[in-house]
């Protein structure tokens, strides 16, 4: 099978490319390297079934695809993972974030209709906003500020979901949507502003861990290998066109509990620095993964403690490199 992965050099995209290649598929990754890193694809590029194309998927990929070998011009699966995904990154480029999610989804749905490919959208738990329902089921419509600082990401993902599900109905494409909850692991960027990279790097530098608000806000953290396994199962399962499924870990931790666990994993004394809670920051976040269990036979198996050991080891290498 030929799979196109947009955002293939990103944190999730690169792990997805590795998994698809390991499963025997041919993979074409598209990335403009706004937030992705070529180094994330070091393993993939050693495989003869991998092709990397530098392109902005906010624009049609017509020329980029025409430049590919003929055998790679008709994908069976298109997976749209291109987007800044942290508040720091989409805060730097809100217009680009809006474009890649909204226009990217539209262009790629057209490509899916033209080629007969299955289309898979990487959406986000941010579509639920600061939820009034807990845990969040796929049937929940969300509580999102449409004009706030995070709207460029939240609302463009909501638009992309609407476009894909509408295209499934109107164009007959096999379109699917995964709502990804907080995910962590190797290849995260140390300066992207998300809580686990922040905590890991601060602990390794011997600095206080910054907590926003009182630290009582909750998150559910899924290790990247678990997440990618759920995504691949969903993407390849039969008879799920139009489906929207949460993928994430249903274990719930306060940010203060996470800080203590990171400090313990790094082996330092916990020290905290408190700052005001950012606008529109969700106070509670935990997926209901009943659908994933029932339809995909999937649930996460890697504990937060185990996943943090590998993640801290990754950031320890980055920290050591910065000191050398």
C-alpha positions in Angstrom: 0.0 0.0 0.0 1.1 3.6 -0.8 0.5 6.0 2.1 0.9 9.8 2.0 1.7 11.4 5.4 1.6 15.1 5.6 3.6 16.6 8.5 5.8 13.5 8.2 8.8 15.2 9.8 6.9 16.2 12.9 6.7 14.4 16.3 3.7 12.2 15.5 4.1 12.2 11.7 7.7 10.7 11.9 6.6 8.0 14.3 3.7 7.2 12.0 6.0 7.0 9.0 8.3 4.5 10.9 5.3 2.4 11.9 3.9 2.2 8.3 7.3 1.3 6.9 7.8 -1.4 9.6 4.4 -2.8 8.5 5.6 -3.1 4.9 4.0 -0.1 3.3 5.4 2.5 0.9 5.4 6.0 2.5 5.6 9.4 0.9 6.0 12.1 3.6 5.3 15.8 2.9 6.6 18.6 5.1 7.6 22.2 4.9 9.7 22.0 8.1 8.0 24.9 9.8 7.9 22.8 13.0 9.1 19.4 11.7 12.8 18.3 11.8 14.7 16.2 9.2 16.4 14.4 12.0 13.1 12.8 13.0 13.2 10.9 9.8 16.7 9.4 10.1 15.3 5.9 10.5 12.7 6.3 7.8 15.3 7.6 5.3 17.3 4.4 5.6 14.3 2.5 4.1 14.1 2.2 0.3 10.3 2.4 0.5 10.3 6.0 1.9 10.2 9.2 0.0 10.4 12.7 1.5 8.9 15.7 -0.4 9.4 19.3 0.8 6.0 21.0 0.2 3.4 23.2 1.9 0.1 21.3 2.0 -1.8 24.5 2.4 -1.5 24.6 -1.3 -2.5 21.8 -3.8 0.2 19.1 -4.1 -0.3 18.8 -7.9 3.2 19.7 -8.9 4.9 17.8 -6.0 2.9 14.6 -6.9 3.7 15.0 -10.6 7.4 15.0 -9.8 7.1 11.6 -8.0 7.8 8.3 -9.8 4.6 7.1 -11.5 4.2 4.2 -9.1 3.9 6.6 -6.2 1.3 9.0 -7.7 -1.8 7.1 -6.6 -2.0 6.7 -2.9 -4.3 4.2 -1.2 -4.2 6.2 2.1 -3.8 9.9 2.8 -3.0 10.9 6.4 -3.2 14.6 7.2 -0.9 15.3 10.2 0.6 18.6 9.1 0.0 21.4 11.6 1.7 23.3 14.4 0.4 21.5 17.5 1.6 23.5 20.5 0.5 26.9 21.7 4.0 28.3 21.3 4.1 27.1 17.6 0.6 28.1 16.5 0.9 31.3 18.5 3.9 32.3 16.3 2.0 31.5 13.0 -1.8 31.6 13.6 -2.5 32.3 9.9 -0.3 29.4 8.7 -2.0 27.1 11.3 -5.5 28.1 10.0 -4.4 27.5 6.4 -2.7 24.1 6.9 -5.7 22.7 8.8 -8.5 24.2 6.7 -7.1 24.5 3.2 -4.9 21.4 3.7 -7.9 19.3 4.6 -9.9 20.7 1.6 -7.1 20.1 -0.9 -6.4 16.6 0.4 -10.0 15.6 0.4 -10.1 16.6 -3.3 -7.0 14.4 -3.9 -8.7 11.5 -2.1 -11.8 11.9 -4.3 -9.6 12.0 -7.5 -7.5 8.9 -6.5 -9.9 6.8 -4.5 -7.7 7.0 -1.5 -8.9 6.7 2.1 -8.5 10.0 3.9 -7.5 10.2 7.6 -7.5 13.4 9.5 -5.5 14.0 12.7 -7.7 16.2 14.8 -7.3 17.0 18.4 -9.0 17.0 21.8 -8.7 20.8 21.6 -11.9 20.6 19.5 -13.6 20.0 22.9 -12.2 23.3 24.2 -12.5 23.7 28.0 -15.1 20.9 28.3 -18.3 21.0 30.3 -18.6 17.2 29.9 -16.1 14.9 31.6 -14.7 12.6 30.3 -15.1 13.7 26.7 -17.1 11.4 24.4 -17.1 11.8 20.7 -20.7 13.0 20.8 -19.8 16.0 22.9 -19.8 19.2 20.7 -17.3 21.2 22.8 -16.9 24.5 24.6 -14.5 26.5 22.4 -13.7 30.2 22.3 -13.9 31.0 18.6 -12.0 34.3 18.8 -9.4 33.6 21.5 -5.7 33.1 21.3 -6.0 29.3 20.7 -8.8 29.7 18.1 -6.5 29.4 15.1 -5.8 25.8 16.1 -9.0 24.8 17.8 -11.4 26.2 15.2 -9.3 25.2 12.1 -9.3 21.6 13.4 -13.1 21.8 13.9 -13.5 23.1 10.4 -11.3 20.3 9.1 -13.5 17.8 10.8 -16.6 19.3 9.3 -14.9 19.3 5.8 -13.9 15.7 6.0 -17.2 14.4 7.3 -19.0 16.5 4.7 -16.8 15.2 2.0 -17.5 11.6 3.1 -21.2 12.3 2.6 -21.1 14.6 -0.5 -18.1 13.2 -2.4 -18.3 9.6 -1.3 -14.7 9.5 0.0 -13.8 7.2 2.9 -13.0 9.9 5.4 -12.1 9.4 9.0 -11.2 11.6 12.0 -9.1 10.8 15.0 -9.2 13.2 18.0 -5.8 12.9 19.6 -5.4 13.6 23.3 -2.1 14.7 25.0 0.7 12.6 23.7 4.3 12.5 24.7 7.6 10.7 23.9 10.9 11.0 22.0 11.1 13.5 19.2 9.1 16.2 21.0 10.7 19.6 20.6 12.3 20.8 23.9 11.0 24.3 23.4 7.5 23.8 22.1 5.8 24.9 25.3 4.0 21.7 26.1 4.0 20.5 29.7 6.1 17.3 29.5 9.0 18.8 27.4 8.9 21.9 29.7 9.1 19.8 32.9 11.8 17.5 31.6 14.1 20.2 30.4 13.6 22.3 33.5 14.3 19.3 35.8 17.4 18.4 33.8 18.7 21.9 34.1 18.0 22.0 37.8 15.4 24.7 37.5 12.0 25.0 39.1 9.1 23.4 37.2 6.7 26.0 36.1 3.0 25.4 37.0 0.3 27.6 35.7 -2.5 28.2 38.1 -2.7 25.9 41.1 -1.6 22.8 39.2 -5.0 21.1 39.8 -5.9 21.1 36.1 -5.8 17.6 34.7 -4.5 15.9 31.6 -4.4 12.4 30.3 -1.0 11.5 28.8 -0.6 8.8 26.1 2.8 7.5 25.1 3.5 7.9 21.4 3.8 4.2 20.6 0.4 3.5 22.1 -1.1 6.4 20.2 0.4 5.4 16.8 -0.9 1.8 17.3 -4.4 3.1 17.8 -4.1 5.4 14.8 -2.9 2.7 12.4 -5.7 0.3 13.6 -8.3 3.0 12.9 -6.8 4.0 9.5 -6.7 0.4 8.2 -9.9 -1.0 9.8 -12.8 -1.7 7.3 -16.2 0.0 7.2 -15.4 3.1 9.3 -16.0 5.9 6.8 -17.3 9.0 8.6 -16.2 7.7 12.0 -14.8 10.1 14.6 -12.8 8.3 17.4 -10.9 9.5 20.4 -7.4 8.1 20.8 -5.7 8.7 24.1 -4.9 7.4 27.6 -7.8 7.6 30.0 -5.6 7.8 33.0 -6.0 11.3 34.5 -3.3 13.2 36.4 -3.1 16.7 37.7 -0.3 18.9 36.4 1.1 19.0 40.0 1.2 15.1 40.1 2.9 15.1 36.7 5.5 17.6 38.0 6.3 15.3 40.9 6.6 12.2 38.7 9.0 14.0 36.3 11.2 15.2 39.1 11.3 11.7 40.5 12.1 10.2 37.1 14.9 12.7 36.5 16.2 12.2 40.1 15.9 15.8 41.4 14.2 17.5 44.3 10.8 18.9 43.2 10.8 22.7 43.1 7.8 24.6 41.7 7.3 28.1 40.2 3.7 29.2 39.9 2.4 31.5 37.2 -1.1 32.7 36.1 -3.2 30.3 34.1 -3.2 31.2 30.3 -6.5 32.2 28.7 -8.7 29.3 27.5 -6.5 26.7 29.0 -8.7 23.6 29.7 -9.1 22.7 33.3 -10.0 19.1 32.8 -9.1 16.7 29.9 -9.7 13.0 29.7 -10.9 10.9 26.8 -13.7 8.4 26.8 -12.1 5.6 24.7 -15.1 3.3 24.7 -15.4 3.5 20.9 -11.7 2.8 20.4 -12.0 -0.3 22.6 -15.2 -1.5 20.8 -14.4 -0.7 17.2 -10.6 -1.1 17.1 -9.9 -3.5 20.0 -7.4 -0.9 21.2 -6.4 0.6 24.5 -3.1 2.0 25.8 -0.7 -0.4 27.6 2.2 1.9 28.5 2.0 3.6 31.9 3.0 7.2 32.4 5.9 6.2 34.7 7.3 3.8 32.0 6.7 6.3 29.1 8.4 9.1 31.1 11.5 7.0 31.6 12.1 6.8 27.8 11.1 10.4 27.3 13.4 11.7 30.0 16.2 9.6 28.5 15.6 11.3 25.1 15.6 14.8 26.7 18.7 13.9 28.7 20.5 13.3 25.4 19.3 16.7 24.1 20.4 18.4 27.3 23.8 16.7 27.2 24.3 17.8 23.6 23.5 21.4 24.6 26.2 21.3 27.2 28.9 19.8 25.0 
